Amino acid sequence: MERDGKFALAAPSGDYDATLYAGEMIIRYGIRYLGKPHVSVVPGLVVIDYGTMLNGEAAWEFVTRKSNLYPRAEVFGFRNDGKDEMIVVKALDLALPPAVLVYADITSTRPLAQTSALIMPETDYMNLAKRLRTALPRFDSINDWLAIPA
């Protein structure tokens, strides 16, 4: 769903006129840039001082929970525009919630959209990963989502 340049994920059980993409999707999380919150990087590899390398969940946990110990650690991945990136941790804004990016498949590096909400019944919502539930607000219906100021 799209409204004023903002996108929402909707449960497949709904009948939506404004569907932009339907089917299976991949959700990745981007860490926003300090001073540029509209830009984010999806960590693929983190290189810590002395050559220690982390990827996957270990990389995410390091960046979000322990990176203050190594501010020069480098994050390699893809930005939210699909371009390759290498950025040091101290240039990321860890106080902001992660960007929730939706991809068509596992090999895509450019997201279909950055989402700002979930539209689904609470029963479906509780089956989602905790990281997704904490990153996005939930609405019961499209009308509820449209009722909030843009």
C-alpha positions, 0 to 999 in steps of 0.5 A: 500500500502507498500513501504520499510516498509512504508504504505499508505492508498488508496481510494477504487476507485483505482485499486491497485496491492499492496493492503495489506488489503481492506474493512472497517478499524478503524483509531486511533492516537498514541502519540509518545514517547519522544526519541522513535518516532517509539513507540506510545500510543493510549490513552484510559484513562487519569488520572490527579492528584487528580483522575480526569479521561478522555477518548475519545475526552476529553482525546485526547484534554487534552493530546494534549492541556493541559497536560503541566499543569499536567506532571505527568498525566498518560495515559493508552492505547495500544502501537502501538505493541498492548501491554497494556501501562501506561505512564506519559505525560511528557514522550510523545513527543507532538511536533511530529505529531501523529502516524496514526494507522489502525486497522481491527476492533474496538476490535483490539488492534494491528494495521495492519499498521502505515500509512505515506500517503493518496493516493486519489483524493482531492474530497475524501480527503476533506471528511476525518476528519480534524485530519487525513488530518493534520496528513498525506500528500496526493498524487493523485496517487501511482506513485506520492507517489512512486516518493518521496524519501523513 
